[in-house]
């Protein structure tokens, strides 16, 4: 799990995962960091979730399940 991500950034990644296409408009204050870390790729004004982003969410889901 990447501890550099804020709750808001993780929520955005989860929202992108839950969208069928995986492509969403990401707020401008979140997009640069997610791009820099490799969790999303830019597609014009929209961003697409990468496999690294999906893997991060899987790790977080596993950790949440283990904590409960």
BAVEXKE-265347 format. One record per atom (N, C-alpha, C, O, CB): atom name; residue number from 1; y negated, z, x. Coordinates in Angstrom, 3 decimals, m for minus. Each point is the difference from the previous one (the first is absolute). Glycine has a CB too. Layout:
residues N
- site,pos,Y,Z,X
- CA,NUM,Y,Z,X .
...
end
This chain:
residues 68
- site,pos,Y,Z,X
- N,1,1.171,0.000,0.825 .
- CA,1,m1.171,0.000,m0.825 .
- C,1,m1.244,0.000,0.877 .
- O,1,m0.098,0.739,0.979 .
- CB,1,1.350,0.458,m2.799 .
- N,2,m2.181,m2.032,1.446 .
- CA,2,m1.241,m0.124,0.752 .
- C,2,m1.005,1.032,m0.512 .
- O,2,m0.485,m0.109,m1.126 .
- CB,2,0.913,m2.360,1.524 .
- N,3,m0.733,3.447,0.412 .
- CA,3,m0.902,1.075,m0.410 .
- C,3,m1.465,m0.437,m0.004 .
- O,3,m0.867,0.750,m0.448 .
- CB,3,2.506,0.882,1.370 .
- N,4,m1.917,m2.827,m0.432 .
- CA,4,m1.379,m0.490,0.019 .
- C,4,m0.470,m0.490,m1.358 .
- O,4,m1.198,m0.201,m0.202 .
- CB,4,1.532,m0.421,2.564 .
- N,5,0.593,0.427,m3.302 .
- CA,5,m0.365,m0.504,m1.319 .
- C,5,m0.473,1.121,m0.912 .
- O,5,0.588,1.081,m0.037 .
- CB,5,1.062,m2.926,0.314 .
- N,6,m2.721,1.570,m1.009 .
- CA,6,m0.504,0.964,m0.976 .
- C,6,0.772,m0.166,m1.313 .
- O,6,0.736,m0.970,m0.185 .
- CB,6,m3.043,0.948,1.268 .
- N,7,2.128,0.967,m1.967 .
- CA,7,0.640,m0.067,m1.314 .
- C,7,m0.444,m1.248,m0.747 .
- O,7,0.810,m0.659,m0.653 .
- CB,7,m0.688,3.162,0.575 .
- N,8,m1.399,m2.828,0.170 .
- CA,8,m0.539,m1.186,m0.676 .
- C,8,0.643,m1.280,0.531 .
- O,8,0.304,m0.906,m0.775 .
- CB,8,m2.472,2.117,0.419 .
- N,9,2.375,m1.290,1.653 .
- CA,9,0.616,m1.190,0.595 .
- C,9,1.463,m0.127,m0.419 .
- O,9,0.475,m1.104,m0.269 .
- CB,9,m2.044,1.281,2.222 .
- N,10,2.276,0.931,m2.009 .
- CA,10,1.399,m0.031,m0.438 .
- C,10,0.078,m0.414,m1.462 .
- O,10,0.884,m0.769,m0.379 .
- CB,10,m0.288,2.562,2.045 .
- N,11,m1.505,m1.295,m2.487 .
- CA,11,m0.029,m0.394,m1.412 .
- C,11,m0.229,m1.500,m0.142 .
- O,11,0.597,m0.640,m0.866 .
- CB,11,m1.462,2.914,0.255 .
- N,12,0.005,m2.837,1.454 .
- CA,12,m0.259,m1.441,m0.041 .
- C,12,1.244,m0.777,0.391 .
- O,12,0.318,m1.010,m0.629 .
- CB,12,m2.729,1.419,1.164 .
- N,13,3.122,0.042,0.494 .
- CA,13,1.242,m0.666,0.390 .
- C,13,1.023,0.060,m1.130 .
- O,13,0.682,m0.988,m0.270 .
- CB,13,m1.128,1.568,2.674 .
- N,14,0.556,0.569,m3.065 .
- CA,14,0.945,0.134,m1.117 .
- C,14,m0.387,m0.908,m1.162 .
- O,14,0.867,m0.595,m0.640 .
- CB,14,m0.415,2.961,1.326 .
- N,15,m1.746,m2.474,m0.961 .
- CA,15,m0.466,m0.886,m1.063 .
- C,15,0.344,m1.449,0.321 .
- O,15,0.398,m0.761,m0.882 .
- CB,15,m2.256,2.364,0.354 .
- N,16,1.704,m1.979,1.790 .
- CA,16,0.344,m1.367,0.411 .
- C,16,1.495,m0.247,m0.137 .
- O,16,0.415,m1.084,m0.411 .
- CB,16,m2.355,1.074,1.998 .
- N,17,2.750,1.003,m1.247 .
- CA,17,1.447,m0.132,m0.117 .
- C,17,0.405,m0.187,m1.463 .
- O,17,0.899,m0.782,m0.309 .
- CB,17,m0.602,2.199,2.372 .
- N,18,m0.969,m0.690,m2.956 .
- CA,18,0.354,m0.033,m1.406 .
- C,18,m0.446,m1.274,m0.718 .
- O,18,0.510,m0.327,m1.072 .
- CB,18,m0.651,2.785,1.109 .
- N,19,m0.814,m3.174,0.560 .
- CA,19,m0.411,m1.294,m0.554 .
- C,19,1.090,m1.005,0.340 .
- O,19,0.462,m0.052,1.140 .
- CB,19,m2.955,0.595,m0.916 .
- N,20,2.900,m1.329,m1.186 .
- CA,20,1.118,m0.929,0.198 .
- C,20,m0.203,m0.918,1.206 .
- O,20,0.935,m0.221,0.770 .
- CB,20,m0.534,0.299,m3.222 .
- N,21,m1.609,m0.614,2.624 .
- CA,21,m0.238,m0.944,1.098 .
- C,21,m0.233,0.694,1.331 .
- O,21,0.176,m0.615,1.052 .
- CB,21,m1.129,m0.954,m2.703 .
- N,22,0.558,2.850,1.629 .
- CA,22,m0.283,0.719,1.241 .
- C,22,m1.328,m0.376,0.611 .
- O,22,m0.307,0.394,1.125 .
- CB,22,2.721,m0.266,m0.744 .
- N,23,m3.211,m0.897,m1.122 .
- CA,23,m1.312,m0.431,0.484 .
- C,23,m1.055,0.652,m0.880 .
- O,23,0.071,m0.089,m1.226 .
- CB,23,0.846,m2.131,2.095 .
- N,24,m1.888,2.870,m0.255 .
- CA,24,m1.030,0.700,m0.767 .
- C,24,m1.325,m0.013,0.733 .
- O,24,m0.066,m0.212,1.211 .
- CB,24,1.817,1.662,m2.227 .
- N,25,m2.788,m1.221,0.261 .
- CA,25,m1.328,0.162,0.586 .
- C,25,m0.092,1.445,0.479 .
- O,25,0.122,0.933,m0.794 .
- CB,25,m1.183,m2.728,m0.721 .
- N,26,0.850,1.971,2.799 .
- CA,26,m0.046,1.326,0.610 .
- C,26,m1.466,0.357,0.240 .
- O,26,m0.759,m0.827,0.506 .
- CB,26,3.050,0.515,0.593 .
- N,27,m2.702,1.538,m1.456 .
- CA,27,m1.389,0.410,0.239 .
- C,27,m0.404,m0.199,1.464 .
- O,27,0.797,0.195,0.917 .
- CB,27,m0.585,1.473,m2.778 .
- N,28,m1.470,m2.059,2.048 .
- CA,28,m0.469,m0.341,1.353 .
- C,28,0.007,1.182,0.961 .
- O,28,0.027,m0.209,1.212 .
- CB,28,m1.426,m1.537,m2.246 .
- N,29,1.377,2.966,0.541 .
- CA,29,0.039,1.149,0.916 .
- C,29,1.430,0.366,0.408 .
- O,29,0.193,0.834,0.885 .
- CB,29,m2.297,0.007,m1.942 .
- N,30,3.104,m1.453,0.423 .
- CA,30,1.403,0.279,0.316 .
- C,30,0.644,m1.156,0.774 .
- O,30,0.797,0.225,0.911 .
- CB,30,m0.654,1.201,m2.974 .
- N,31,m0.486,m2.638,1.702 .
- CA,31,0.658,m1.197,0.546 .
- C,31,0.008,m0.086,1.527 .
- O,31,1.059,m0.279,0.562 .
- CB,31,m1.736,m0.849,m2.633 .
- N,32,m0.432,1.348,2.774 .
- CA,32,0.031,m0.158,1.461 .
- C,32,1.036,0.884,0.697 .
- O,32,0.696,m0.456,0.907 .
- CB,32,m3.091,m0.126,m1.041 .
- N,33,2.497,1.827,m0.283 .
- CA,33,0.954,0.910,0.642 .
- C,33,1.436,m0.432,m0.285 .
- O,33,0.840,0.012,0.899 .
- CB,33,m2.500,1.865,m1.098 .
- N,34,1.947,m2.261,m1.054 .
- CA,34,1.356,m0.439,m0.335 .
- C,34,0.370,m1.283,0.746 .
- O,34,1.151,m0.179,0.399 .
- CB,34,m1.394,1.244,m2.658 .
- N,35,m0.733,m1.954,2.447 .
- CA,35,0.233,m1.229,0.771 .
- C,35,0.252,0.340,1.466 .
- O,35,0.928,m0.524,0.616 .
- CB,35,m2.386,m0.783,m2.210 .
- N,36,0.625,2.188,2.147 .
- CA,36,0.125,0.384,1.404 .
- C,36,1.362,0.624,0.281 .
- O,36,0.598,m0.268,1.042 .
- CB,36,m3.073,0.619,m0.936 .
- N,37,2.968,0.471,m1.015 .
- CA,37,1.293,0.655,0.182 .
- C,37,1.177,m0.922,m0.333 .
- O,37,1.153,0.351,0.253 .
- CB,37,m2.263,1.817,m0.780 .
- N,38,0.825,m3.338,m0.036 .
- CA,38,1.047,m0.980,m0.277 .
- C,38,0.717,0.195,m1.330 .
- O,38,1.083,m0.548,m0.201 .
- CB,38,m0.802,0.388,2.622 .
- N,39,m0.867,0.931,m3.331 .
- CA,39,0.644,0.248,m1.291 .
- C,39,m0.317,m1.081,m1.026 .
- O,39,0.743,m0.171,m0.966 .
- CB,39,m0.851,2.601,1.454 .
- N,40,m0.982,m3.158,m0.289 .
- CA,40,m0.360,m1.117,m0.875 .
- C,40,m0.500,m1.159,0.851 .
- O,40,m0.417,0.182,1.144 .
- CB,40,m0.162,1.403,m3.035 .
- N,41,0.630,m2.772,1.315 .
- CA,41,m0.593,m1.175,0.630 .
- C,41,m1.038,m0.563,m0.945 .
- O,41,0.148,0.078,m1.219 .
- CB,41,1.968,m0.585,2.517 .
- N,42,m3.162,m0.058,m0.734 .
- CA,42,m1.084,m0.553,m0.813 .
- C,42,0.375,m1.373,m0.527 .
- O,42,0.571,m0.827,0.711 .
- CB,42,m2.245,2.117,0.627 .
- N,43,1.338,m1.512,m2.605 .
- CA,43,0.165,m1.306,m0.626 .
- C,43,m1.272,m0.269,m0.790 .
- O,43,m0.030,0.152,m1.222 .
- CB,43,2.587,0.061,1.089 .
- N,44,m3.613,m0.616,0.847 .
- CA,44,m1.302,m0.155,m0.632 .
- C,44,m0.559,1.370,m0.336 .
- O,44,m0.039,0.884,0.856 .
- CB,44,0.696,m3.133,m1.787 .
- N,45,m1.086,2.431,m0.301 .
- CA,45,m0.524,1.311,m0.401 .
- C,45,1.098,0.943,m0.463 .
- O,45,m0.272,1.145,m0.361 .
- CB,45,m1.852,m2.250,m0.280 .
- N,46,3.357,0.631,0.651 .
- CA,46,1.151,0.813,m0.407 .
- C,46,0.836,0.374,1.220 .
- O,46,m0.137,m0.604,1.064 .
- CB,46,0.169,m0.528,m3.320 .
- N,47,0.824,2.121,2.098 .
- CA,47,0.905,0.416,1.068 .
- C,47,1.424,m0.013,m0.515 .
- O,47,0.250,0.215,m1.186 .
- CB,47,m2.046,1.199,2.234 .
- N,48,2.717,m1.667,m0.152 .
- CA,48,1.419,m0.027,m0.318 .
- C,48,0.704,1.097,0.788 .
- O,48,m0.266,0.189,1.187 .
- CB,48,0.179,m2.677,m1.665 .
- N,49,0.974,3.200,m0.178 .
- CA,49,0.760,1.073,0.629 .
- C,49,1.019,m0.591,0.971 .
- O,49,0.733,m0.923,m0.354 .
- CB,49,m1.048,2.386,m1.685 .
- N,50,0.363,m0.936,3.255 .
- CA,50,0.958,m0.483,0.997 .
- C,50,1.289,0.819,m0.065 .
- O,50,0.065,1.008,m0.703 .
- CB,50,m1.965,m1.759,2.190 .
- N,51,2.904,0.323,m0.765 .
- CA,51,1.249,0.761,0.066 .
- C,51,m0.251,1.374,0.621 .
- O,51,0.624,0.983,m0.400 .
- CB,51,0.694,m3.129,0.593 .
- N,52,m2.219,2.220,0.771 .
- CA,52,m0.334,1.287,0.603 .
- C,52,m0.597,0.939,m1.058 .
- O,52,0.296,1.195,m0.014 .
- CB,52,m0.691,m2.327,2.252 .
- N,53,m0.440,0.585,m3.115 .
- CA,53,m0.577,0.798,m1.078 .
- C,53,1.068,0.484,m0.964 .
- O,53,m0.028,1.150,m0.438 .
- CB,53,m2.089,m2.438,0.652 .
- N,54,3.058,0.414,m0.547 .
- CA,54,1.102,0.390,m0.890 .
- C,54,0.881,1.068,0.660 .
- O,54,0.435,0.946,m0.656 .
- CB,54,m0.462,m3.250,m0.380 .
- N,55,0.282,2.143,2.322 .
- CA,55,0.804,0.994,0.730 .
- C,55,m0.684,1.366,0.015 .
- O,55,0.660,1.030,m0.130 .
- CB,55,0.280,m2.869,1.557 .
- N,56,m2.252,1.844,m1.270 .
- CA,56,m0.747,1.258,m0.019 .
- C,56,0.168,0.702,m1.351 .
- O,56,0.175,1.217,m0.053 .
- CB,56,m1.840,m2.174,1.696 .
- N,57,1.612,0.192,m2.720 .
- CA,57,0.160,0.587,m1.331 .
- C,57,1.420,0.522,m0.214 .
- O,57,0.194,1.041,m0.628 .
- CB,57,m1.960,m2.593,m0.234 .
- N,58,2.749,0.834,1.381 .
- CA,58,1.390,0.467,m0.096 .
- C,58,0.147,1.327,0.736 .
- O,58,0.621,0.931,m0.514 .
- CB,58,0.218,m3.314,0.361 .
- N,59,m1.410,2.475,1.359 .
- CA,59,0.056,1.250,0.764 .
- C,59,m0.661,1.142,m0.763 .
- O,59,0.528,1.111,m0.037 .
- CB,59,m0.542,m2.430,2.165 .
- N,60,m1.127,1.051,m2.732 .
- CA,60,m0.706,1.040,m0.761 .
- C,60,0.796,0.411,m1.235 .
- O,60,0.069,1.185,m0.326 .
- CB,60,m2.264,m2.088,1.144 .
- N,61,2.797,m0.067,m1.507 .
- CA,61,0.810,0.318,m1.176 .
- C,61,1.203,0.856,0.382 .
- O,61,0.348,0.943,m0.711 .
- CB,61,m1.084,m3.087,m0.365 .
- N,62,1.366,1.816,2.193 .
- CA,62,1.139,0.799,0.477 .
- C,62,m0.421,1.425,0.350 .
- O,62,0.695,0.964,m0.321 .
- CB,62,0.367,m3.056,1.194 .
- N,63,m2.201,2.207,m0.216 .
- CA,63,m0.511,1.318,0.370 .
- C,63,m0.345,0.815,m1.255 .
- O,63,0.297,1.193,m0.073 .
- CB,63,m1.195,m2.148,2.239 .
- N,64,0.272,0.305,m3.146 .
- CA,64,m0.317,0.690,m1.256 .
- C,64,1.262,0.468,m0.715 .
- O,64,0.035,1.103,m0.546 .
- CB,64,m2.105,m2.489,0.340 .
- N,65,3.110,0.548,0.206 .
- CA,65,1.261,0.361,m0.659 .
- C,65,0.671,1.167,0.725 .
- O,65,0.595,0.872,m0.635 .
- CB,65,m0.312,m3.256,m0.139 .
- N,66,m0.379,2.396,2.079 .
- CA,66,0.613,1.076,0.782 .
- C,66,m0.729,1.318,m0.221 .
- O,66,0.626,1.060,0.011 .
- CB,66,0.108,m2.731,1.702 .
- N,67,m2.058,1.619,m1.914 .
- CA,67,m0.795,1.207,m0.207 .
- C,67,0.250,0.610,m1.381 .
- O,67,m0.178,1.203,m0.188 .
- CB,67,m1.557,m2.128,1.741 .
- N,68,2.144,0.106,m2.510 .
- CA,68,0.218,0.508,m1.370 .
- C,68,1.401,0.377,m0.189 .
- O,68,0.378,0.447,m1.082 .
- CB,68,m2.168,m1.834,0.228 .
end
